[in-house]
């Protein structure tokens, strides 16, 4: 009995070490699984939606519009909280516009069925004005993204390259007109100045109009001093 007790006492430290090691391993596995689950859920949540944006022109009226389409790629239905465009960390949310166009209540829940999509058409001038208000008078347009926010708060965004190109073209046309106008104004001011000078010149007496040529004075020639040779 004494022998068994002494062996048990000597084995206790090893048992404690073994339990500690197993606990650390289990804790590490749990952390790894949690991180893996977060990465996988983030991957699939980002693939849940696809967003397309394009420019279109009405053939009859010639009005320019931007079309925004949000696709649900998930096998289940998905609810969206907002969607629109992102520019310079500012969101231009068209969720309420969609509710109004679809004759839905302001507190309505927008759910996209599996493999289905929702679509919204936006007046190009409206978005251009909103972007212009954040652009501080600059012609260059920074990257624009189409985005959607799901029920979990995840924001999925895609580059809206065509929208950016059209808005830049609009800003460039306005800037070209502005520069052409400024050039005409400068030319007009120069013409008025020139005409005022000519009118003033015509009113001057004839004596003041004569141009006196500057005559360069002739310097006198230096006389050469004759060399005197020394007698030997």
VEXMARTOR-680334 format. One record per residue (C-alpha): residue in one letter; x, y, z. Coordinates in pm, 1 decimal, always signed. Layout:
N
+------+----------+----------+----------+
: type :       xx :       yy :       zz :
+------+----------+----------+----------+
:    a :        X :        Y :        Z :
...
+------+----------+----------+----------+
***
This chain:
232
+------+----------+----------+----------+
: type :       xx :       yy :       zz :
+------+----------+----------+----------+
:    x :     +0.0 :     +0.0 :     +0.0 :
:    x :   +284.3 :   +234.7 :    +86.5 :
:    x :   +455.0 :   +151.2 :   -244.4 :
:    x :   +138.4 :   +232.5 :   -445.0 :
:    x :    +88.2 :   +565.1 :   -266.2 :
:    x :   +448.2 :   +672.4 :   -318.7 :
:    x :   +426.8 :   +590.1 :   -691.2 :
:    x :   +102.1 :   +785.8 :   -721.1 :
:    x :   +255.3 :  +1088.2 :   -551.5 :
:    x :   +549.0 :  +1083.9 :   -789.3 :
:    x :   +316.9 :  +1056.5 :  -1092.5 :
:    x :    +97.5 :  +1355.8 :   -997.9 :
:    x :   +335.3 :  +1620.8 :  -1144.3 :
:    x :   +349.7 :  +1430.9 :  -1472.8 :
:    x :    -28.2 :  +1404.7 :  -1481.1 :
:    x :    -62.1 :  +1778.2 :  -1422.3 :
:    x :   +186.5 :  +1851.3 :  -1699.9 :
:    x :     -2.1 :  +1616.4 :  -1934.0 :
:    x :   -335.5 :  +1781.0 :  -1854.3 :
:    x :   -184.1 :  +2126.3 :  -1911.7 :
:    x :    -37.4 :  +2021.9 :  -2246.9 :
:    x :   -366.3 :  +1866.7 :  -2359.8 :
:    x :   -554.6 :  +2180.2 :  -2249.7 :
:    x :   -319.3 :  +2402.8 :  -2449.8 :
:    x :   -360.2 :  +2180.2 :  -2755.9 :
:    x :   -740.6 :  +2185.0 :  -2726.8 :
:    x :   -741.0 :  +2563.2 :  -2678.8 :
:    x :   -518.6 :  +2605.4 :  -2984.4 :
:    x :   -750.3 :  +2386.5 :  -3191.6 :
:    x :  -1053.3 :  +2588.2 :  -3080.8 :
:    x :   -882.4 :  +2915.6 :  -3175.3 :
:    x :   -779.0 :  +2769.7 :  -3511.7 :
:    x :  -1134.2 :  +2649.0 :  -3582.4 :
:    x :  -1277.4 :  +2989.5 :  -3485.6 :
:    x :  -1034.6 :  +3172.3 :  -3716.1 :
:    x :  -1102.6 :  +2927.3 :  -3998.6 :
:    x :  -1477.5 :  +2966.2 :  -3952.0 :
:    x :  -1444.1 :  +3346.2 :  -3961.4 :
:    x :  -1239.0 :  +3332.0 :  -4282.9 :
:    x :  -1477.4 :  +3088.5 :  -4451.1 :
:    x :  -1788.0 :  +3283.5 :  -4346.9 :
:    x :  -1628.8 :  +3605.9 :  -4469.1 :
:    x :  -1541.7 :  +3442.7 :  -4800.6 :
:    x :  -1890.7 :  +3309.8 :  -4860.8 :
:    x :  -2057.5 :  +3629.6 :  -4741.5 :
:    x :  -1849.2 :  +3829.2 :  -4989.1 :
:    x :  -1953.0 :  +3588.8 :  -5264.9 :
:    x :  -2319.1 :  +3603.1 :  -5163.7 :
:    x :  -2387.3 :  +3911.0 :  -5376.3 :
:    x :  -2268.8 :  +4030.7 :  -5713.9 :
:    x :  -2318.7 :  +4394.1 :  -5812.7 :
:    x :  -2317.7 :  +4531.0 :  -6165.4 :
:    x :  -2340.0 :  +4894.4 :  -6267.6 :
:    x :  -2358.2 :  +5031.5 :  -6619.7 :
:    x :  -2442.4 :  +5341.4 :  -6820.9 :
:    x :  -2742.6 :  +5355.7 :  -7050.5 :
:    x :  -2909.2 :  +5618.3 :  -7271.6 :
:    x :  -3283.2 :  +5633.0 :  -7332.9 :
:    x :  -3327.9 :  +5612.6 :  -7712.6 :
:    x :  -3635.1 :  +5840.4 :  -7725.1 :
:    x :  -3546.0 :  +6111.4 :  -7474.6 :
:    x :  -3166.0 :  +6087.2 :  -7479.6 :
:    x :  -3158.3 :  +6093.8 :  -7098.7 :
:    x :  -2850.5 :  +5932.4 :  -6944.4 :
:    x :  -2899.7 :  +5687.8 :  -6659.5 :
:    x :  -2693.8 :  +5455.0 :  -6441.1 :
:    x :  -2832.0 :  +5106.4 :  -6385.4 :
:    x :  -2748.4 :  +4925.9 :  -6060.4 :
:    x :  -2819.2 :  +4551.4 :  -6031.3 :
:    x :  -2771.8 :  +4343.4 :  -5714.3 :
:    x :  -2762.2 :  +3964.5 :  -5766.1 :
:    x :  -2812.6 :  +3705.6 :  -5491.2 :
:    x :  -2573.8 :  +3418.2 :  -5563.2 :
:    x :  -2660.7 :  +3234.1 :  -5242.9 :
:    x :  -2871.8 :  +2918.0 :  -5232.1 :
:    x :  -3097.7 :  +3089.4 :  -4978.7 :
:    x :  -3286.5 :  +3415.9 :  -4993.8 :
:    x :  -3095.5 :  +3717.1 :  -4863.4 :
:    x :  -3207.0 :  +4046.3 :  -4716.7 :
:    x :  -3027.3 :  +4371.5 :  -4799.3 :
:    x :  -3012.9 :  +4678.8 :  -4576.6 :
:    x :  -2866.4 :  +4929.2 :  -4821.8 :
:    x :  -2703.2 :  +4958.1 :  -5161.8 :
:    x :  -2564.8 :  +5231.4 :  -5382.2 :
:    x :  -2221.8 :  +5379.5 :  -5453.1 :
:    x :  -1910.3 :  +5455.1 :  -5247.6 :
:    x :  -1688.7 :  +5752.6 :  -5327.7 :
:    x :  -1398.3 :  +5877.8 :  -5115.7 :
:    x :  -1527.8 :  +5695.7 :  -4804.7 :
:    x :  -1872.6 :  +5851.2 :  -4856.0 :
:    x :  -2173.7 :  +5631.6 :  -4925.9 :
:    x :  -2445.6 :  +5739.4 :  -5166.8 :
:    x :  -2732.6 :  +5517.4 :  -5053.6 :
:    x :  -3019.6 :  +5459.5 :  -5298.4 :
:    x :  -3213.5 :  +5216.2 :  -5078.1 :
:    x :  -3495.4 :  +5464.9 :  -5010.1 :
:    x :  -3505.0 :  +5551.9 :  -5380.1 :
:    x :  -3557.9 :  +5183.8 :  -5458.9 :
:    x :  -3842.7 :  +5161.4 :  -5204.8 :
:    x :  -4007.5 :  +5467.0 :  -5358.0 :
:    x :  -3973.8 :  +5338.5 :  -5715.8 :
:    x :  -4109.2 :  +4996.3 :  -5613.8 :
:    x :  -4403.8 :  +5156.5 :  -5426.2 :
:    x :  -4291.5 :  +4998.2 :  -5098.6 :
:    x :  -4325.8 :  +5137.7 :  -4748.2 :
:    x :  -4025.6 :  +5305.9 :  -4587.7 :
:    x :  -3998.5 :  +5027.2 :  -4327.5 :
:    x :  -4029.2 :  +4749.3 :  -4586.9 :
:    x :  -3774.0 :  +4467.3 :  -4585.2 :
:    x :  -3602.6 :  +4403.5 :  -4917.0 :
:    x :  -3535.1 :  +4032.7 :  -4965.7 :
:    x :  -3373.2 :  +3892.5 :  -5280.6 :
:    x :  -3470.1 :  +3537.4 :  -5363.8 :
:    x :  -3205.3 :  +3277.7 :  -5442.3 :
:    x :  -3042.4 :  +3331.8 :  -5784.4 :
:    x :  -3254.4 :  +3643.4 :  -5834.6 :
:    x :  -3171.7 :  +4014.8 :  -5850.6 :
:    x :  -3308.6 :  +4364.2 :  -5794.2 :
:    x :  -3253.0 :  +4657.8 :  -6027.8 :
:    x :  -3255.3 :  +5035.3 :  -5990.2 :
:    x :  -3215.4 :  +5307.9 :  -6251.8 :
:    x :  -3063.2 :  +5638.6 :  -6139.1 :
:    x :  -3056.1 :  +5967.0 :  -6325.9 :
:    x :  -2694.1 :  +6024.1 :  -6430.1 :
:    x :  -2716.0 :  +6396.2 :  -6348.8 :
:    x :  -2825.4 :  +6317.4 :  -5993.4 :
:    x :  -2524.0 :  +6097.0 :  -5919.7 :
:    x :  -2289.0 :  +6338.4 :  -6099.0 :
:    x :  -2405.8 :  +6622.6 :  -5875.7 :
:    x :  -2354.1 :  +6411.2 :  -5563.4 :
:    x :  -2002.2 :  +6312.3 :  -5673.3 :
:    x :  -1925.7 :  +6673.8 :  -5765.9 :
:    x :  -2020.0 :  +6789.2 :  -5415.2 :
:    x :  -1748.6 :  +6559.2 :  -5273.5 :
:    x :  -1490.2 :  +6637.9 :  -5544.2 :
:    x :  -1405.9 :  +6995.6 :  -5435.8 :
:    x :  -1397.5 :  +7130.4 :  -5791.3 :
:    x :  -1145.0 :  +6876.2 :  -5919.2 :
:    x :  -1177.2 :  +6718.2 :  -6262.7 :
:    x :  -1009.1 :  +6390.3 :  -6167.5 :
:    x :  -1253.3 :  +6128.0 :  -6043.7 :
:    x :  -1124.0 :  +5878.9 :  -5788.2 :
:    x :  -1239.7 :  +5513.6 :  -5794.9 :
:    x :  -1614.8 :  +5464.2 :  -5750.8 :
:    x :  -1755.7 :  +5140.4 :  -5605.7 :
:    x :  -2103.1 :  +4988.7 :  -5620.1 :
:    x :  -2186.1 :  +4835.3 :  -5281.5 :
:    x :  -2451.6 :  +4640.5 :  -5093.0 :
:    x :  -2491.9 :  +4580.1 :  -4718.0 :
:    x :  -2645.4 :  +4251.5 :  -4601.7 :
:    x :  -2838.6 :  +4175.5 :  -4283.2 :
:    x :  -2515.2 :  +4086.4 :  -4099.3 :
:    x :  -2365.3 :  +4427.0 :  -4171.7 :
:    x :  -2115.0 :  +4297.6 :  -4426.3 :
:    x :  -2037.8 :  +4547.2 :  -4703.7 :
:    x :  -1967.8 :  +4393.1 :  -5043.6 :
:    x :  -1834.3 :  +4629.6 :  -5308.2 :
:    x :  -1734.1 :  +4609.3 :  -5673.3 :
:    x :  -1553.5 :  +4871.3 :  -5887.7 :
:    x :  -1794.5 :  +5082.5 :  -6095.0 :
:    x :  -1549.0 :  +5158.4 :  -6376.0 :
:    x :  -1803.6 :  +5253.5 :  -6641.0 :
:    x :  -1981.5 :  +5492.9 :  -6403.7 :
:    x :  -1648.7 :  +5653.2 :  -6314.9 :
:    x :  -1556.3 :  +5694.7 :  -6682.7 :
:    x :  -1888.0 :  +5863.4 :  -6769.5 :
:    x :  -1870.9 :  +6102.0 :  -6472.7 :
:    x :  -1510.8 :  +6195.2 :  -6556.6 :
:    x :  -1615.5 :  +6265.9 :  -6915.4 :
:    x :  -1890.2 :  +6494.5 :  -6781.5 :
:    x :  -1649.5 :  +6683.2 :  -6551.7 :
:    x :  -1392.4 :  +6713.4 :  -6832.1 :
:    x :  -1649.7 :  +6863.9 :  -7071.0 :
:    x :  -1750.7 :  +7123.1 :  -6809.9 :
:    x :  -1385.8 :  +7207.2 :  -6741.8 :
:    x :  -1311.4 :  +7245.8 :  -7115.5 :
:    x :  -1602.9 :  +7489.7 :  -7154.8 :
:    x :  -1482.6 :  +7684.7 :  -6851.8 :
:    x :  -1126.8 :  +7709.9 :  -6986.3 :
:    x :  -1249.8 :  +7816.5 :  -7331.2 :
:    x :  -1464.1 :  +8087.4 :  -7172.2 :
:    x :  -1170.8 :  +8213.1 :  -6964.8 :
:    x :   -953.3 :  +8223.2 :  -7277.6 :
:    x :  -1213.5 :  +8433.2 :  -7463.6 :
:    x :  -1236.1 :  +8669.2 :  -7166.0 :
:    x :   -857.9 :  +8712.2 :  -7158.4 :
:    x :   -849.8 :  +8781.9 :  -7532.0 :
:    x :  -1131.8 :  +9036.8 :  -7495.3 :
:    x :   -951.0 :  +9218.2 :  -7214.0 :
:    x :   -632.3 :  +9225.9 :  -7422.3 :
:    x :   -824.0 :  +9366.0 :  -7721.2 :
:    x :   -985.1 :  +9640.8 :  -7510.6 :
:    x :   -645.1 :  +9735.8 :  -7368.3 :
:    x :   -490.6 :  +9748.8 :  -7715.0 :
:    x :   -772.5 :  +9960.8 :  -7857.7 :
:    x :   -754.8 : +10202.3 :  -7562.9 :
:    x :   -381.6 : +10243.5 :  -7616.9 :
:    x :   -424.0 : +10305.6 :  -7990.3 :
:    x :   -698.8 : +10563.2 :  -7925.5 :
:    x :   -475.4 : +10743.6 :  -7677.6 :
:    x :   -185.2 : +10733.9 :  -7922.5 :
:    x :   -395.9 : +10888.3 :  -8200.7 :
:    x :   -492.2 : +11181.2 :  -7977.1 :
:    x :   -127.4 : +11277.1 :  -7913.4 :
:    x :    +40.8 : +11573.2 :  -8108.4 :
:    x :   +246.0 : +11485.1 :  -8415.4 :
:    x :   +569.5 : +11591.0 :  -8247.8 :
:    x :   +520.5 : +11325.7 :  -7978.5 :
:    x :   +456.4 : +11058.4 :  -8237.8 :
:    x :   +789.8 : +11100.5 :  -8415.0 :
:    x :  +1033.5 : +10830.6 :  -8342.0 :
:    x :  +1378.1 : +10962.8 :  -8269.5 :
:    x :  +1650.8 : +10729.0 :  -8374.2 :
:    x :  +1928.4 : +10692.0 :  -8131.8 :
:    x :  +2259.8 : +10794.5 :  -8289.9 :
:    x :  +2560.1 : +10622.9 :  -8157.0 :
:    x :  +2841.3 : +10878.6 :  -8089.1 :
:    x :  +3157.2 : +10833.4 :  -8291.5 :
:    x :  +3458.8 : +10790.5 :  -8076.6 :
:    x :  +3774.1 : +10989.9 :  -8189.2 :
:    x :  +4053.0 : +10783.3 :  -8330.9 :
:    x :  +4350.7 : +10742.0 :  -8111.6 :
:    x :  +4674.0 : +10885.4 :  -8257.5 :
:    x :  +4957.7 : +10640.7 :  -8267.8 :
:    x :  +5271.8 : +10755.9 :  -8091.3 :
:    x :  +5578.2 : +10712.6 :  -8318.5 :
:    x :  +5840.4 : +10482.6 :  -8189.7 :
:    x :  +6175.3 : +10645.2 :  -8105.7 :
:    x :  +6476.5 : +10430.2 :  -8180.5 :
:    x :  +6775.6 : +10463.7 :  -7956.8 :
:    x :  +7106.9 : +10558.7 :  -8124.2 :
:    x :  +7384.4 : +10309.7 :  -8081.1 :
+------+----------+----------+----------+
***
